[in-house]
Amino acid sequence: MTSNEPPLDEIQWRHPLAVQAMGGIHSNTVLFYFAESPFFDRTSNNAVLYNQAMFNPNMNMLVSTREAFEGRLKEMSGLEYVVAQEPAEMGPGMGTGVWVIHKQTRRKREPEDEITVHATYYVVGENIYMAPTLADILSFRLVTITSALNKSFAAAGKANTWSPALGHMYRAAPSTSNTKTQALESKGTTPMPESQGNKAALEPKKTNQPLNSRLAEHSFMIHMQYGGDYMDENPITGHPGKFHLSSTGRKDKLQTLALPNLNTTFKSPTTAEPDKKDGKGDKTPKTPTGGLSRPKRKKSKAGATPTSS
């Protein structure tokens, strides 16, 4: 395989003509069909044993059945391909059609041989796939997780907002029910702008959120630094040795108020009041009985209802 060709675990191989020539894929032909694929190693014991059987008539019985072929491979030492699992029976005469083939190295040992599995292949119908290694699976999963985390961090950063009242928070995602309800609403009830001047009023106001947040943080910093200091209401003016408090405008405000003219002059009890025009004092008339006079009734005006005497 050259550098320009894709990796073996990323390709799918099939050969329909070979399947027809072999009479279909079954137990006695699955290994020979696999030997036609690019996954097969031409230096393996399978290739050596097959070539010997093709040119030696006495060994034709070894390639007639899979059991005889694999039985002879078990007597040899080296690289080989064997069927690890056959298609599972799903019902009478029915199977999954999936064959599992192992690429392994056999070393003769006592009492059992030492077997090292290098790769696993799947024969699904006419297609042959190579199973990825555990390192490739873990690497792919890590790359997928890292990519998802990078996207989530970027989305969370865009949704993050800050306000002086609530602090850091995240904008809520728009609910699908509201969008569906708005889509089902009648367009006839939608108010249309009458002039071009109304378009500016209908457009949403753009607020400079980053600037407002920055000003709020600056204001909070000033409060934490100078929060205990207060400015005097009456600033001190003048020069050393002659300081005085400046006016804050309080006197001007008091002059503008309309205060009542209160006469607080003290009157002596012996001082006589000025006489009136008739020269007599204001006295209350007395009745013959010595009591006070009754108030006179006022006459009714013209047009009013007459009253009894």
Phi, psi and omega in degrees: 000127179279173182290336181280341181282148180290160177299155182295329181280005179242011181242162175233127184241142177206151181217088183299326180295321178294324178295318179294322180293328180274353182080029180098167180263118177216191187298326185271351182240353186295320180290323180287328174292322178294329180294344178275349185275162177288353178282345187277138178264121184287350179262007183282168177296332178298314180293321180295314181292323180292318179294323177295320181290330179290328183254358179237108182298335180290344182254011179296333180294338181287332182260003180283324180229153180290325181297317179292323180293312180290329176298323178287327177295326180293340178275351182256164179238132180139200183281136182208164176237125181227158177278117180275321180218141177263166178301133180286142179280115178267349181179179179299112180075013181238142178216171180283338181076017182251121176252139179247123181242135179254137169261117188216163176246128181253131175237127183290122178222165177245133004273343181240154180285151177268123185240130177240117181274129181258324183204161179232139182231151180239130174251105182248103185066240176263355184266144178236130179235154174254129179288136178290157179282166180296323179296320178294321179295314180295320179296317179295319180295320180295320178295320179295317180294318180297318179296318179295321179294320178298319179292321180292321178296319179295318179293321179292325178294324178287328182277350183282131177229164179219138177221151180299329184278320186252344181079211180282133179204171182241138178291138180285143179289142179295134180284144181288334181293322180294320179294321178294321180295318178295326180290330181276349181292151181288139178282344181291332181275359181282121180290135180257140179292140183275333182218172179291336181292334180284344181297323180294327179287329181281336180290141179293141180287133179268123179252141178274083184297316179299322180292318178298319179295321180293317179295323178295319178294321179294319178295319179295324178294318178296321179295319179292332183272321183238027183292332181270357181261137180230148180272140180292140180290326178251096182298144180275126179240171180111203181224166181305131182094344181213069178267146174208157181277132179281156180284141180256011179090010182287323182293322179296323179293322180292326181290331181286341180287139179274099180267146178291148179275100183265127178268107183257018181288135181276131180253137178276145179291340182273348182286128181274143179281150178298144181287157178273187186298321183278355178080359180253154179282163180277101181244155179269125180294145181252152178269165178301330182279358179091359180265179179283151180285148179282148177290141181284149177280143177275138178288143178286148181284165180294138180092351179277165180285129181292145180253158179288152182285000000 
